[in-house]
Amino acid sequence: MWFAGGGVKAGAIVGATDETGQRAIEAAHPLRDVHATLLHLLGLDDHRLRFFHAGRHKQLSQVGAQVIEELLA
């Protein structure tokens, strides 16, 4: 995935893949971490951002999401 501008560190590379690019072999982050990072860059706290649906409160980035600090400038 490629990020540019908006508080992202220029030229940062996080992790590595195998020879064919199919699997992460270093610093694998789930998609919810990417979502939490994007929300952080937009100035939103993913832990406080909730909505009410089907009788219960839900969190957009799911429980346990971490901001990928290596990407932040």
C-alpha positions as CSV (number, residue, x, y, z in Angstrom):
1,M,0.0,0.0,0.0
2,W,1.3,3.5,-0.8
3,F,0.7,6.6,1.3
4,A,1.7,10.1,0.5
5,G,1.4,13.5,2.2
6,G,-0.9,14.5,5.1
7,G,1.5,13.6,8.0
8,V,3.0,10.4,6.5
9,K,6.8,10.0,6.7
10,A,8.4,10.5,3.3
11,G,10.1,7.4,1.9
12,A,9.1,5.2,4.8
13,I,9.0,1.4,4.2
14,V,7.3,-0.8,6.7
15,G,7.7,-4.5,6.5
16,A,8.7,-6.8,3.6
17,T,7.2,-9.5,1.5
18,D,8.4,-12.8,0.1
19,E,10.1,-13.0,-3.4
20,T,6.7,-13.1,-5.2
21,G,5.0,-10.5,-3.1
22,Q,2.2,-12.8,-1.9
23,R,2.9,-12.9,1.8
24,A,4.2,-10.5,4.4
25,I,7.3,-11.9,6.1
26,E,8.1,-8.8,8.2
27,A,5.9,-6.4,10.2
28,A,2.5,-7.7,8.9
29,H,-0.3,-5.3,9.9
30,P,-4.0,-6.3,9.6
31,L,-6.3,-4.0,7.6
32,R,-7.9,-2.6,10.8
33,D,-4.4,-1.1,11.7
34,V,-4.4,0.7,8.3
35,H,-7.9,2.0,9.0
36,A,-6.9,3.2,12.4
37,T,-3.9,4.9,10.9
38,L,-6.0,6.7,8.3
39,L,-8.4,7.9,10.9
40,H,-5.5,9.1,13.0
41,L,-4.1,11.1,10.1
42,L,-7.6,12.6,9.6
43,G,-7.6,13.7,13.2
44,L,-10.1,11.2,14.5
45,D,-9.7,8.9,17.4
46,D,-10.8,5.4,16.3
47,H,-11.4,4.3,19.9
48,R,-14.0,7.1,20.4
49,L,-15.6,6.9,17.0
50,R,-18.6,4.6,17.4
51,F,-22.1,4.3,15.9
52,F,-25.3,2.6,17.0
53,H,-26.5,-0.2,14.8
54,A,-28.7,-3.2,15.4
55,G,-29.2,-2.5,19.0
56,R,-25.6,-2.0,20.0
57,H,-22.7,0.4,19.7
58,K,-20.0,-0.6,17.1
59,Q,-16.5,0.7,16.5
60,L,-15.5,1.5,12.9
61,S,-12.0,0.1,13.1
62,Q,-13.0,-2.9,15.2
63,V,-11.5,-3.7,18.6
64,G,-7.7,-3.9,18.9
65,A,-6.7,-1.7,16.1
66,Q,-3.3,0.0,16.5
67,V,-1.9,3.1,14.7
68,I,1.1,2.2,12.6
69,E,3.6,4.6,14.2
70,E,6.4,3.9,11.6
71,L,4.3,5.7,9.0
72,L,3.8,8.9,10.9
73,A,6.0,12.0,10.3
